[in-house]
């Protein structure tokens, strides 16, 4: 139990963006359901139960202060409505941002009601229509929300069967659902869902012990149902926040400070205010513009003369020394800074035949979502409605209510299906800015951050330094493991290796840049350091890296993913000249992953600059990832094709952080805030990717949005060493090419 608690604390500690400000949330009573939806049947999941599933607790990942279980006792965590026309709608506060939960949650409902997925619609992420939800993060939708909807739909099924039996005048056990109709034993009588729901006004709280269909018997869940509304996305019919239009809509623009932590000393806005249709807002350090069109907004921005004062601030060169300094005050949602030491590090090192001590580091990286932050804000009297792409609509609602000193029932946040987030859209800065401008202008305002604003004013994945000291016997048994992570976080910090003497600690630091959640949190950093170090230990005792890992773990699921990956990859083969094989494994958020990689390496080339000049220049070498095989075990698979897409997407995204992504900064400014200066994976970087799924119907489904990202970086680093003998211990591995030889 303590290990689970430690892991929960680690998971939360680096979510710095969630740790400010109190909030309370929204509730419905039964009469409100019938007022809102009219006749029909409503099945309710109590919020306290949903939150218990999601790990809600004081200081938990609900974010922005306080726990959620101690709020309002009537709160509701999810519900299903079946209207008089037989339409089935499930309501959840979760956000669809490309991970396809709109599809997988519809599958959960359809499975229990035994209807086609096309009959189920989801209303998502609308604070006026959906129940409170902590947010869409942490790979929690599949293990928490999906089971609740399974239960609600199962309860609906049993209620509907009873109602159908009454209408058909047969015993309840004589009715079943076939082809979305209620039929008697010989199908001589039948009713549609509309027939059963018509003229009903029923609201039922589902029982605790409602039985759901076990995963081994799934016929809709567990299958590769295509993406709901997929055609709308590929044809451009879907409307993102940036596509929305409102009557009288104005365009917003914010005048940004000259540097982080800058103070506005003076501003001359007269020229901008004289422009037709332009409204200028100044509120403390905030200066914004609402204008009839984009060009006018840009002209008004340029016309404002501002004088900022910013303190001196550190740069990349000082980063890792800075992160080692202890923090004056702890931040973030977690309570844990490490695990309790086991055994004795001194005894473990004394028993070792080989000792190893190394340092690993990771850079800040940006989320770089396809859709930058955007918001449309509209006031109607004292009621505010905001459309925005966020992973936490209820958290953003709280931010808006707090910013404008109004109650939360005066604020509605609507999230159109969003163009990716990766943990970077937890906060509502853009929504607050748009709402400020809309209130001043008296008209709706659309604000879309530029790519440069997205790079500069959003938060980053934390940078980090990790020190590891270890000991190993000649036979490959690890005897000691001391692990210290500075700043990047505690997610994935615990391993599945059987080590008798270990001390694993996460230490918070004063970050020079704003930092927060990123896909996988610190699990990428911790797996990179651990799996690189494990590889070094294997080589230190002249043991095959796969054999070494298998020797040091008894965890059967970990062994299974390692063996499946190695078998599919062909680990026993010898790589070609200048090619290398690398392997890694890991565990995070109840998912097991193992990754094998093949790389091709061109070594640095040193030659004279010219025949008359005796000086030499070195042309950096290059690394090309040729092939990736990854095995993933997340329990019962809900949708194989979408799971494969998630894994392939995670591997593709991981290439950037592993190879070349890094934020450059100095004196309060981001120095590479554009795609032209910030290297992301390109089509030419993509390797062959093969995904192996282990479908465990006997184990509850875990989420898959994060864990598959953690294995690539260490496997690539290990493959580079295998190819050329160069050990790289910093992410990104080759931002400027391969610059050293063995």
N, C-alpha and C positions, 0 to 999 in steps of 0.2 A: 504493500500500500504506500509506504513512504517513497518508493522508487517512482510510482505513478505521480505522487504529489510533487516530487522534485522535478519530474519532466514537465508537469504543467507549469511550475514556476519558471523553468527555463524558457518554455515556449513564450511566456508572456513578457519576460523581462525586457526584450529588445523592441517591444511595441511602444516606443517612446511617444509616438504621435497620439496615443490614446489616453494619456495619463493626466489630462488637465480637465478641470471643471466639472461641476455636478450636473446631473440631469435626472428627470423622471420620465416615465413613458405612458403610453396611451392604452386605454382599455375600452371594451365594448361590454354592455350587458345584453341579456337575451332579447329584451324588447328592442334594443338598437339593431340587432341582427334583422329582425322581422321588418323594422322600419326601413332599413337600408336595402334589403333584398326582396321584400315582398313575400309572397307565398312560396312554399317549397320546403325543403328539408336541409337543415344545417347540422353538421357534425363538428364538435369543438374539441381541440386539444388544449387543456389548461396550460397556461404559460409556465407555471412552476414546474410542470413535468418536462416541458420542452427545454427549459433552462437547465434542469438537472441533467438532461441528456447532453446539453451543450457545454457542461462544465461551468455554468454560471455560479459565481460566488463572490463575496466581497473582494474588491480589487481585481476581479477577473477580467476576461477579455471582452466583457461588455463595453469596457472603455469609458473614458471621460468620467471616472470617479464612481466608487461605490459598487455594490453588488446589485443583482437584479432580483434575487429570490425574495428580498425583503421589501418589494415595492407594493403594488396593489393586489390584493388577494383574488380578485375576479379576472385578472388578466388572462389573455388567451394566446397560445403559441402558434396555432395554425387552425384552419378550418376548411371544410368542404361544403359547397352549396350545390344542391340539385334543384333546379328551378322547375316551374310547371311545364316548360317545354322539353324537359329531360336533359337540358344542358348541364354538364358537370364542370364545376369550376373549383379549383383548389387555390387557396390564398396563402401566400407566404411572404415574409419580409425579405427573403433572400433576393440577391441581385444576379441577373444573367449578364455575364461579361465575356462570353466566348467559351466558357467551360462546359456549356450544354446542360446545365442543370434544369433548364426549362423542359428539356426532353426527359432526363432521367427521373425527375420528380413526377412528371406526367406518367411515366412508366410505372412508378410505384402505385399511383392511384388506379391506373387502368388494370394493373395486375390484380388488385384486391377486388375491384368491381367487376372484373372479367368482361371488360369492354375494350374496343380498339383505342389506341392512344389518341387517334383523331377526335374521339368524343370528349377528351379531357382538355380543358384550357386552364392555364395558370395565370392568376393575377399576382404580380410580384412587385415588391419594392415601391409601394405607394403608401405613405404614412397615414393616409386617410382611409384606405381600403384594406390594408393588410395588417396583420398583427405585429406587435413589437418583435424585433429581431436584433440580436447583438451586432450582426454584420456578416458579410460573406468573406470569410478568411479562415485560415488555419485548417483547410481541407476538412471542414466540419459539416458541410451540407449533406454529404452521403451518409456519414455515420450518425447524424443527429436528426436532421429534418426529414430525410427519407423514411426512417422508421416511424416517425410521428405521423406522416401522411399514410404510410401503410396501415397504421392502426386506425386512423380516422376513416379511411376507405373501407377497411374490414368491418368496422362498426356500422358504417353506412350500408354495407352489403347485407349484414344480418338484419338491420332494421327494415330495409327495403324488402327482403325476402318475407319477413313477417307481414308487412303491409300488403304485399302481393298475394300472399296466402289468404288473407282476409278477403281481398277483392275477388279472388278466384274461388273462394269458399272451399278451400282444401286445407289439409294439415300443413303447418310450416315446413316440415321435413320433406314434403312432396314437391316443393318448388325449387327450381334451380335457375341459374342464368346461362342462357345459350344464345350466342350471337347477339349479345346486348339486349336480350328479351327475357322476361320472366316466364317460364313455362312449367306446366304441370308434368306429371310423370311420363305421360305419353305424347306430350307436345300438342295435345288437342286444344288446350287453352293457353293463351299467351298475353302478356302485357308489355308495353314499352316502359322505359324509365319515366317518360312524360305521364303515362297513364297512372303510374304509382304515385308520383309526386303531386299531381294535380289536386288542387283544393286542400293541400296540406299546409299547416303552419306549425312545424315541429323544430325544436332546437334541442339537441341532445349532447351532453358531455360524454365523451367516450369512456368506457370503463378502463381501469388500469390493466386488467388481465385479458383484453381482447386478443383473440388468436389471429395471427397473420399467416399467410401462406409461406412455408419454409422455402429457402433459396433453392433447394434441390428440386422443388416442384414448380418453380417459376416457368411461365410460358411467354410472358411479355417483358417483365424485368429480366435481366440477364441476356437479352437479345440485342442485336445491332439495329435498333430502331433509328431511322434517319433523323437528322436535326429538325425539330419543330420549327416551322417558318424559315427553313433554310433557303428556300427560293427567294424570299424577300431580301435576304442579305446579299446574295450574289447578283440580283437584278437591280439593287439600289432602291427598292421599294421601302425598306426599313428606314425609319427616321431616327437618326441619332440626335442628341441634344443640339448639336450644331446645325441640324437641318430644320429645327422647329421654327415656326412663324406664329406671331400673335399680332392682333390688330394694333397698329401704331408702334410696332417694335423698333427700338433704337439699338444702336451698336455701342458697346462699352469698351473703354480702354483705361488702363491704369498706368500712371506714371510711377515707374519703379525706382527705388533708391539706387544710389551710385554704388553701393556695396552692402553686404550683410551688416546688420547692427548699426546702420547709418541713421542719423537724426536729421530731420528737416529743419533747417535754420530759416529759410526764406523761400517764398514762391511768388512769382508774378503771373497771375492768371488772366489779366485784363484782355490780352489779345485773343486768347481762346474764348473767353466769355462773349466777345464781340462777334463771334462767328454765328451765322444764322442757325438756329435749331440746336445749339450746343449748350449743354448744362455741365458746369464744372463743380465738383464736390471736393472740399478740403475738410478733413476731419483728422486732426493730429498729424501723424505721418502719412496718412492716406490722401492721395490726390487722384481723382478719377474723372473721366469724361463720359458723357452720354451724347451721342451725335446721330444724325439721321442716317449716316452710312459709314462704311469702313474708311473711305478716303478722308472724309471730314474728321473722323475720330483721330486718324493718324496726324492730320495737319494740326488739329488742336493740341495734340500731345507735344508736337514739336514746337508749338508756339508758347508753351509754358516754360518760363525760366525758373529753374530751381537751384537751390544751394544746399547741398547735403554735407554733413560732417560725419566721417566714419573713423573708428579707431583702427590702429594697426592690428593686423590679424595674420595668423600663420599660413604656411604654404605646404605643398606636398613634401618638400624636403625635410620638414620638421615633424611630419605626421606621426611616425611610429614611435619616436621618442616621447612625443606628447601623450600618446595613448597609454603609455606605461605609467604615467603619473596617476596616483589615486584620486578618485572623485571626492569632492567635498560633501556632496549630498546625493543619495541614491535616487534614481528616476525610474520610470516605467512601471508596468503593472505587476511585475513578479515579486515574489518574496524571497526567492532563493538566489544565492550567489554561487552555488556549487553543491557537490554531493558530500556526504560524510565520508571521510577517508576510510579505506579498508586496509587492514593489515599495516605493514610498515614499509615505507619506501626505502629506508636505509637497509632493512633486512632483505628486501627484494633485490636491491642493487648489489648487496654483498653476495647473494646467491647466483648472480649473473656471470656468465663467461664473457659476454660482450655488453658494453654500455654505450648508449647513444644519447646525445643531447643536441637538439636542433631547434631553430626558430623558423616559423612560417608566417606569411603576412598576406592580407587581402586588401585591395583598394576599395574606395568608395565607387559604386557604380549607380547609374541612373536607371529608372524603370523604363524610360523611352516607350511609353504606350503608343500604339498606332493612333488612338484618339486622345489628343491633349485635353486638359481640363476645359470644361465648358459649362455654362449655366445660362438659363433663361429665367428671369425673375419678374414677377408681376404682383403688384399690390392692388387689392380691391378693398378700399377702406382700410381697416386695420388688419385684414387677412392677407397673408403672404403665401404665394405659391411659387415654388422653384422646381424647375426641371434640371437635373444635373446628373452626370455620370459619376456615381460614387458606390463604393462597396458597403457603405454604412448609412443608409437613408435616415434612420432614426438618430444616429449620432450627429449627422449634419443638421437635422431638425433642431436638435438641442443647441448646436452652435449658433444657428440663426436666431432662435428665441433668446439666447443669452446676449447676442450682439445687439439686438434691437429692443431688449428689455420688454418682451412680450411673452405671453404664456404659450406653451407648445401647441395648445389646441388652436392657436391662430396661425400656425405654420403647417403647410403641406409640402412635402418633398416627394417628387415623382422621378423615378429613375428609368428612362428608356433603356432597353437592352444596350449594353455599353461596350465600346471597342477596347477591351482589355484594361486591366488594372495592375496585376502582379503585386498587390499589396500597397500600391502607390496612391490609391484613391480612397483613403480612409477619412480624410479631413475635408472640410468644406470651404476653404479659402475663396475659391472662385465663386461659389454660391453666395457667400457673404458680400463679396465685392459687387456682384451683379445686383444684389438686393439693395445695397447702399445707393447705387446709381439709380435704380428704378424708383426708389422712394423719393430721391431728390428731383428726378425728372418728371414724376407723375405718370410715367408710361412704362410698359414692359421694356426690359433691357436684356440683350444677349451679349454675353462676354465669353470670348474664346481665347484661352491663353495661346500665345505663339510658342513655337518649338523652343525658342531661346528662354522664354519665361518658364516653360515646363522643366527645362534643364536647370535653371538657376534658382527657382523659388519653391519647387517641390522638395521633398526630403529624399535622401539617398539610402541605399543599402549600407549599413555601417561598415567602415573599414575595421581592420583588426590585426593584432599581433598575437601569435600563439607560440608558447614555449612548451616543448615536450622533452622530458628526460625519461629514459627507459632502460631496462635491462633484459637480456635474453640468454638462455642457456644454449649450449652447442646443439642440442637436439631440437631447437626451435621453440621451446617453451618460454613464453614471456613471463618474467618474474616481477617486473616493476613498471609502473606507468604513472608518471606525474605530468599533468596537463593543465596549463594556465592560459585561458583566453582573455585577452584584454580588449574590451569594447564591443566586439562584433556580436556577442550574445551566447546564450546557452542552448539554443535549439540543436538537437542532434549531438550534444556533447557527450552523452553516455553511449557506450559501445556495447556490442554483443560478444566481445572477446572475454574469455575466462582468464582474468588476471587477478591473482590473490592479493597483490599489494598495489593499491592505486589511490591517487589523490587528484580529483578533477575539479577545477575551480573556474568560475567566470567572474571577471573583475570589471566593473563599470569604469568608464573614463570620461573625461571632459572632451566631447567631440567638437572639433572646430567647425564642422558643418552640421546642418540640420539632418537628422537621420531617423529612420523608422523601419517599418515593415517592408520586406521584399520577399518575393516568392521563395519559400523555404527558410526565410529568416537566416539565422547564423548556421543552419545545418550545412550549407555549402562550405563555409569556412572551416567548420569543425571536421567535416568529412575529408576535405582536402588535406588538412594538416594530419589527421589521424591515418588516413589511408596512404599518404605519401610516406609517413614515418613507418608504418607497418611494412611497406615495400622496402624501405631502407634496412629494417631489421632482418627481413628475409634474405636480402643480399649479403648482410653482414655475417650470416651463418651459412651462406651458400645453399639456400633452400629455395625451391620453386615458390613464387609468390602465392599461387593458388593453394599449393600444399600447405604452406605456412599458415594461411588463413584458416583452412579447414582443421589444422592441428589445434588452433587456439580458440575454436568456438564449438560448443556442443549444441547450439541453437539449431534445431532441425529445419526451421524455415529459412534461416540464413544459409545453411549448408545447401538447401535445395535450390535457392536462387543462384548461388555460386556455381553449383554443378551444372545447372541448366544453361547458364550463360556460357560457361567454358565449353560445354559439349556443342552448343550451337555455333559458337565462334570458331572452334577448332584450335583450342588453346595448346594442344599438344604439338602442333605444327611448328616448324622453325620459320621465323619471319625472313623475308627477302633482304638482300643487302640494303642497308640504309633505311630499313623499315624496323618498326618496333611494336611489340604487343604490351598492353598495360591492362591491369585489372583493378577493380575496387568493389567494395560492398558497403551496405549501410542499412540503417533502420531509422525511421522517423514517422511519427503520427500513425503508428500501427501498420506501416507499409514497409516491406523488405525489398531491397533493390540490389542488383549486382550488374556491373558494367564491364565489358571488354572493348578495347579500342585498338585499332591498328593505325599507326602514323607513318608517314614518309618524311625523312629529314634530309635537307640539304645543309651541309655544314658551312659555317662562315668561311669566306675565302679571303686570304690576305695576299696582297700583291703591291708592287711599287706603283706610286702614282703615275710616274712616267720614267723613261729610261734615264733621264738626266738627274732625276730626284731620287736620293737614297731613302727618303721617307716611305713608309708603307701605309696603306689604308686597308681597312677590313670591310668587306661587304658582308652585311648580316646574312646568315643563313635563313632557311624557312622551314616551317613545319606544316604539313598538310594532314588533316584527319581524313583517313580513307574510309574507315568502316567502324561502325558502332553496333554492338549487340547488347541489348539491355533486357534483363528479366525483372519482372515486377510481380510481387505478391501482395495484394491488398484485400485478401479475403474473397468473398463472393463478388464476382464481376457483375456490375449492373448493366453496362452497355459496352461490349468489346470494342466496337469500332471507335466509339468516342474515347474510351480509355486509351486505345492505341494512339489516337490523335493527341491526347494530352501528353503522353509520354514522348512522342516525336517532337511536339512543341517544346516541352521542357528541355530535351536534349539540344534542340536548335538554339533556344535561348541560352543554354549553358555554355555553348561554344563561345559566345561573346565574353562572358565573365572569365572563362578559362583562358582564352587566348589573347584578347586585346582590349576589352572594355576597361576604362579607368577614368575617373573624373580628375581633371587637372584644376588646381585652384591656387590662389595666392592673394593675400591682402583683401580678403572679403569678396572676391569675385571668382566665378567659374570661368576658366580660361578656354574651355572647349564646349560651349553650350549649343552646338549645332551638329546635325548629322554629318556635315562635311568635315567636322573636326573630331567627332566622337565615333569611333569605329564599332559598328555593329556587324553581326553575321550577314553575309551576302549569299546569294544563291551559289556563287562559286565556292563558298566555304563548306557547303553541305556535303557530308559524307553519305555513304550508304548506311541506312538505319534499319535494323531488324529488331522487332520487339517480340519478346516471349512473355506470354501471360500465364501465370499460375492461378487457376480459378479454384478457390477453396470454398466450396458451398457450405462447409462445416464451420466457417469462421465469418462473423459479421463483416459487412463491407466497410472498408476504410476509404478515406478520400484519396485522390490521386493528383491533386493540383500542384503539390509541392515536392513530395519525396523524390520523384524521378529526376529532378534537376541536380541532385547532390552528387551523383556518381561520376559524371563526365570529367570534371577537372582533375581529380586525382588519377583517374585512369589514363588521361592524356599525359600528365606529368610522368607517370610511371612508364608509359610507352616511349616517351622521348628518351628517358634514361636507358631503356632497353635498346633503343636504336643507336645511340651515340655516346652513352656514358655521362651525359650532362644531367645533373640533378637540379631542377628548378623548384624553388620553395616559396615563390611569391606569385600571387594572382594579380593581374593577368600574367601568363607564363611568357608570352613572346610578343609584347606590345610593339616592339621595334624589330621584330624578327629574332632569330636565334643568334645571339651575339657572343657566346662563349663556346669553347671546345672543352672536351674532357681533359 
